[in-house]
Amino acid sequence: MINELRQWAMDKEIEKKSIDGFWFCFNNYKKEEQQEFREVFGDDFDKSQLKIQLKNVALFLDEWDVAKNYNAISYGFDYVVTYIPIEYKNKKLGVYRMLFQLNGESFDEFFIID
């Protein structure tokens, strides 16, 4: 099963899509939240100190709790989530997550600074 998920991710270019999505969000964050960006990354931001690498890929079975005993967000379909830790100067500052339908299309993302 793990090899199938790995192959699916390679076939659908999930790593490339996730990293491209990260950079799109990061550049918007840098432009639109300038004050917060400086507080988090400092006035002397050095892009070469920013480590961005796909860390995890996870398959979520969305409708497992068919009895709805546990109140949680449900998309109504199974999906895959990628995780890219946001590391700057060897310190974890947050995480970027991208969510994919099983056809490989992204449908949501989260850019979270801790």
C-alpha positions in Angstrom: 0.0 0.0 0.0 2.8 2.5 0.8 4.5 1.8 -2.5 1.2 2.5 -4.3 0.8 5.8 -2.5 4.5 6.7 -3.3 3.9 5.8 -7.0 0.7 7.8 -7.1 2.5 10.8 -5.7 5.3 10.5 -8.3 2.8 10.0 -11.2 0.8 13.0 -10.1 3.9 15.2 -9.5 2.7 15.8 -5.9 6.1 17.0 -4.6 6.5 19.6 -7.4 2.9 20.8 -7.0 3.4 21.1 -3.2 6.7 23.0 -3.5 5.3 25.3 -6.2 2.2 25.9 -4.0 4.5 26.7 -1.0 6.5 29.3 -2.9 3.3 30.9 -4.2 1.9 31.3 -0.6 5.3 32.3 0.8 5.7 35.1 -1.7 2.1 36.3 -1.1 2.8 36.2 2.7 6.0 38.2 2.3 4.2 40.8 0.2 0.9 41.1 1.9 2.0 40.6 5.6 5.2 42.6 5.5 5.3 43.5 9.2 4.6 40.0 10.4 7.1 38.7 7.9 9.8 40.9 9.4 8.8 39.8 12.9 9.1 36.1 11.9 12.1 36.2 9.5 13.8 39.3 10.6 14.9 42.4 8.6 17.8 40.6 7.1 15.9 37.7 5.5 18.3 35.3 3.7 16.4 33.0 1.3 19.4 30.6 1.3 18.7 29.9 5.0 15.1 28.8 4.3 14.9 25.0 4.0 11.9 23.8 2.1 11.5 20.1 1.5 8.5 17.7 1.3 8.5 15.8 4.5 5.4 13.7 4.6 2.5 12.5 2.4 -0.6 11.1 4.1 -3.7 9.4 2.8 -6.9 10.4 4.7 -10.0 8.2 4.7 -12.5 11.0 5.2 -15.7 9.1 5.9 -14.3 6.5 8.3 -16.7 7.5 11.1 -19.9 6.8 9.2 -21.9 7.0 12.5 -20.7 10.6 13.0 -19.8 9.9 16.6 -16.9 12.3 16.3 -17.6 15.8 15.1 -14.9 16.8 12.7 -14.4 18.6 9.4 -15.4 16.3 6.5 -14.8 16.9 2.9 -17.0 14.0 1.8 -14.2 12.2 -0.1 -10.8 10.6 0.6 -7.8 12.8 0.0 -4.0 13.1 0.4 -2.1 15.8 2.4 1.5 16.8 1.9 3.5 18.4 4.7 6.4 20.9 4.2 7.9 22.2 7.4 8.9 25.8 7.2 12.5 25.9 8.6 14.6 29.0 8.7 18.1 29.1 10.2 17.5 25.6 11.5 14.4 26.6 13.4 10.9 25.2 12.6 8.6 28.2 12.2 5.5 26.5 10.8 4.2 24.2 8.2 2.7 24.3 4.7 0.1 21.7 3.9 -1.5 21.0 0.6 -4.6 18.8 0.1 -5.2 16.8 -3.0 -8.1 14.9 -4.4 -7.2 11.3 -5.5 -7.1 12.5 -9.1 -4.0 14.6 -8.2 -5.8 18.0 -8.2 -5.2 20.3 -5.2 -8.3 21.6 -3.5 -7.0 23.4 -0.4 -3.8 24.5 1.3 -2.7 25.8 4.7 0.3 28.1 5.3 0.7 28.2 9.0 3.3 30.2 11.0 3.5 29.0 14.6 
